[in-house]
Amino acid sequence: MNRCTRRIGVMLWVAIGTGPSPASFAAAPFKRFDRLSEDFRHARELLRVPGLAATVVQDGRVVWHQEFGMADLERRAPVTATTEFCVASITKTMAAIVLLQMVHERRLRLDEPIARYIDSPSLPKAITIRHVLSHTSDGNPGEEFLYNGARYALLSRVMEAVGERPFRELLRSRIFKPLQMADTLPGLDDAGYARQQARLARPYQLNRKTQQIGPGALPQPGLTAANGVVSTTRDLARYAIALDRGVLLPRREAALMSSPTRSTTNRDLPYGLGWFVQDYLGERIVWHFGQEQSYGSLLLRSPKSRLTLIVLANSNSISDAFRLLDGDAMRSLFALYFFRDVIAPRLNLSSLARRQLEGDLKIAKALAHLHIGQMPRATAGVRKAVATGSVERRPNLPLMYLLVQLGEPSLNPITENVGLAIVERHPRLPPALFFLATFYQQNNQSDRAIELFERIAGIQPPSEHWSTSLALVELGKWYLDRDPRRARAYLERVVDHGSNQDGALDTARGLLKQLRDG
């Protein structure tokens, strides 16, 4: 261990001495958080989330904590401060910290090819560690943000090669032990899991057809840079305090982590290095979500206000409903309630900003209603948001997803304007092109839809994104009778890619069989 690493370790041990204790969670919520408690209760019930724990950290201490619902429905076991949850992609933030510590120690460089550490013929040599860490490795490196957890997972192999230790041991020695995160485990296959598994919240899943909550599945055992950590709100509060105090990383690397990545086309992207980064109504928000089949999490920080929100749940609805992978925390009801109830009172928001906030809350509620199958309420919510004038001021992918899913003819002008605005700013972003193409399909404008699907297919180097596979499937369907050879080429690309999101792979194989049989 070099001098820098020893110094960081000493600072962590000193700083954590004033971190959250178990007693701090037993105190009654501060009165000023009463509204937040009611808002979170409403959001949990709306989304049919069985159990949820939430914590707010301010200026180095826990100032609010609430538990809602059940960790185990069958046993009627409530969520407590020590209930453990799979935090999924919040693991990415921890991996980024370890990697950037190694950068500071001059043991690796962000702009060197990741292929230097990983022998993979399918990995383009132009992709750097920075590209993977910022989710800009898909398609033309550095051009667009496209969330790619599979690529991010490769970073654990980089750190193991540099640190000469398993990734789980690097997390323990550099983060968990110094921060006294005693209830945090590096994966469900960890040796400590058998001892602590009784405290793990049971997994649940919402059946979106029946709207019933049923047992879910545990994630696959194991740990990578992309996911695997199991933790509690109390331990993540310690983590948040360490981030606020700047003891996990030196100032330069911390600033890199929490600054938006600049694209090759000179635009700010919604991701830094291991964290999402965005500005909302004048406030910098640094955050990450986690999503497994049956767990969801959100860790949202306002560095200027020194406020952090931590939300853990045994359902993925808290993230999946709001399309957080597309890079806007302020489509989430939980993030917006936190902003309105806790951050906004500290700011001098203009009347326009307040209207924007209320309009965004209506969109978030519409996304929640869409998620649970309440289409009329979702549509009514969007109409109310349109009336505030806030919708077209923030055109982005979660909003376009909502509008396309609703497919409401009276909203067509808004939907097209939002889609065109996104595509104008991101002319080679596959999901943006895909959503707009889907809108044109819905409205029987097939030529315009096919043109956009062709644009996705023509992006070089080819993207691995789910929207690319689905666009290729649509092209295969279109050319099946018109140009079978062309259809086959598109469908074979889907098979080569191997992604079966929304049944893309199954559909492609079925159509290829149809071509062979014909």
SULURVEN-V823167 format. One record per pair of residues at least 12 apart in sequence whose C-alpha atoms are under 8 Angstrom apart, sorted by sequence separation. I is the first residue (numbers start at 1). GAP is how many residues later the second one is. If there is no record, write none. Layout:
i/gap
I/GAP
I/GAP
//
This chain:
i/gap
53/12
54/12
67/12
71/12
113/12
115/12
135/12
203/12
204/12
259/12
260/12
261/12
275/12
276/12
287/12
288/12
298/12
299/12
366/12
403/12
437/12
456/12
475/12
476/12
53/13
54/13
67/13
113/13
114/13
115/13
135/13
183/13
202/13
203/13
204/13
259/13
275/13
287/13
297/13
298/13
319/13
365/13
366/13
419/13
436/13
437/13
495/13
53/14
67/14
113/14
114/14
127/14
137/14
172/14
202/14
203/14
258/14
259/14
286/14
287/14
297/14
298/14
318/14
366/14
457/14
476/14
494/14
495/14
52/15
53/15
113/15
114/15
126/15
171/15
203/15
257/15
258/15
285/15
286/15
297/15
366/15
400/15
437/15
456/15
457/15
475/15
476/15
51/16
52/16
112/16
113/16
256/16
257/16
260/16
285/16
286/16
296/16
297/16
318/16
365/16
366/16
419/16
420/16
436/16
437/16
492/16
51/17
52/17
111/17
112/17
135/17
256/17
257/17
258/17
260/17
285/17
286/17
295/17
296/17
340/17
419/17
454/17
473/17
491/17
51/18
52/18
110/18
111/18
168/18
257/18
258/18
259/18
260/18
284/18
285/18
295/18
296/18
363/18
400/18
434/18
453/18
472/18
473/18
491/18
50/19
51/19
52/19
110/19
111/19
132/19
133/19
258/19
283/19
284/19
295/19
296/19
297/19
362/19
363/19
400/19
433/19
434/19
453/19
472/19
49/20
50/20
51/20
109/20
110/20
132/20
284/20
294/20
295/20
296/20
362/20
416/20
433/20
491/20
492/20
50/21
283/21
294/21
295/21
296/21
297/21
298/21
336/21
453/21
454/21
472/21
473/21
491/21
133/22
293/22
294/22
296/22
297/22
362/22
363/22
392/22
396/22
433/22
434/22
453/22
472/22
50/23
132/23
293/23
296/23
362/23
395/23
416/23
433/23
44/24
292/24
336/24
337/24
395/24
415/24
469/24
488/24
291/25
336/25
359/25
360/25
392/25
397/25
450/25
469/25
53/26
129/26
359/26
392/26
395/26
396/26
430/26
41/27
51/27
52/27
53/27
358/27
359/27
379/27
395/27
428/27
429/27
488/27
51/28
53/28
258/28
291/28
333/28
378/28
428/28
469/28
37/29
290/29
291/29
309/29
331/29
359/29
379/29
289/30
330/30
331/30
359/30
360/30
469/30
33/31
333/31
359/31
360/31
375/31
404/31
428/31
473/31
484/31
188/32
189/32
190/32
331/32
332/32
333/32
356/32
359/32
370/32
407/32
470/32
476/32
30/33
188/33
189/33
331/33
355/33
356/33
430/33
434/33
464/33
466/33
29/34
30/34
187/34
188/34
356/34
397/34
401/34
404/34
434/34
470/34
473/34
477/34
29/35
187/35
289/35
300/35
355/35
367/35
397/35
400/35
404/35
407/35
430/35
466/35
469/35
473/35
476/35
480/35
29/36
118/36
186/36
187/36
289/36
307/36
363/36
366/36
370/36
431/36
25/37
29/37
96/37
186/37
430/37
431/37
434/37
24/38
305/38
430/38
25/39
118/39
25/40
117/40
118/40
188/40
19/41
20/41
117/41
187/41
188/41
18/42
19/42
20/42
186/42
187/42
188/42
287/42
322/42
18/43
186/43
187/43
114/44
117/44
185/44
186/44
184/45
185/45
322/45
184/46
185/46
321/46
322/46
184/47
321/47
183/48
184/48
183/49
321/49
278/50
280/50
321/50
184/51
276/51
183/52
182/53
108/54
181/54
317/54
107/55
168/55
180/55
181/55
25/56
167/56
271/56
167/57
181/57
270/57
167/58
180/58
270/58
22/59
179/59
244/59
92/60
95/60
99/60
179/60
95/61
98/61
244/62
179/63
331/67
156/68
240/68
281/68
155/69
156/69
154/70
155/70
328/70
153/71
154/71
326/71
98/72
153/72
281/72
326/72
98/73
152/73
153/73
175/73
219/73
237/73
152/74
153/74
219/74
236/74
324/74
218/75
323/75
95/76
98/76
150/76
217/76
218/76
322/76
94/77
149/77
216/77
217/77
233/77
216/78
233/78
233/79
232/80
94/81
205/88
205/89
204/90
203/91
204/91
203/92
5/96
84/99
5/100
4/101
82/101
2/103
206/109
204/110
205/110
203/111
204/111
205/111
206/111
202/112
203/112
201/113
84/115
85/115
83/116
84/116
85/116
82/117
83/117
84/117
83/118
144/119
143/120
142/121
143/121
79/122
142/122
143/122
145/124
144/125
145/125
145/126
134/127
71/129
72/129
71/130
72/130
95/130
71/131
94/131
95/131
86/133
92/133
91/134
92/134
91/135
92/135
91/136
135/136
89/137
90/137
91/137
134/137
88/138
89/138
91/138
134/138
88/139
89/139
90/139
134/139
87/140
88/140
133/140
134/140
87/141
88/141
133/141
86/142
87/142
88/142
86/143
87/143
130/143
86/144
87/144
85/145
86/145
84/146
85/146
104/146
84/147
85/147
84/148
101/148
83/149
100/149
104/149
51/150
82/150
81/151
82/151
97/151
81/152
82/152
97/152
101/152
81/153
100/153
50/154
48/158
96/161
211/161
16/162
211/162
16/163
50/163
208/163
16/164
208/164
209/164
9/165
13/165
48/165
208/165
12/166
13/166
12/167
9/169
62/175
96/177
97/177
55/178
96/178
147/178
54/179
55/179
95/179
147/179
53/180
57/180
61/180
146/180
56/181
60/181
93/181
55/182
59/182
92/182
93/182
57/183
92/183
57/184
60/184
59/185
60/185
93/195
90/198
89/199
90/199
89/200
90/200
89/201
88/202
89/202
87/203
88/203
87/204
88/204
86/206
88/207
90/207
87/208
88/208
90/208
86/209
87/209
88/209
90/209
85/210
86/210
87/210
22/212
21/213
20/214
20/217
19/218
20/218
19/219
16/222
19/222
16/225
87/225
16/226
15/227
85/227
85/228
85/229
12/230
15/230
15/232
12/235
11/236
12/236
8/239
8/240
8/241
71/243
59/247
58/248
59/248
57/249
58/249
57/250
58/250
56/251
57/251
56/252
57/252
56/253
55/254
56/254
54/255
55/255
54/256
55/256
54/257
53/258
54/258
52/259
53/259
52/260
53/260
52/261
51/262
52/262
50/263
51/263
49/264
50/264
51/264
49/265
50/265
49/266
49/268
48/269
49/269
47/270
47/271
44/274
144/282
144/285
43/290
43/291
40/294
40/297
39/298
36/301
36/302
36/305
35/306
36/306
33/308
33/309
148/317
146/319
139/320
140/320
47/321
139/321
140/321
46/322
139/322
46/323
139/323
47/324
139/324
47/325
138/325
139/325
138/326
138/327
//
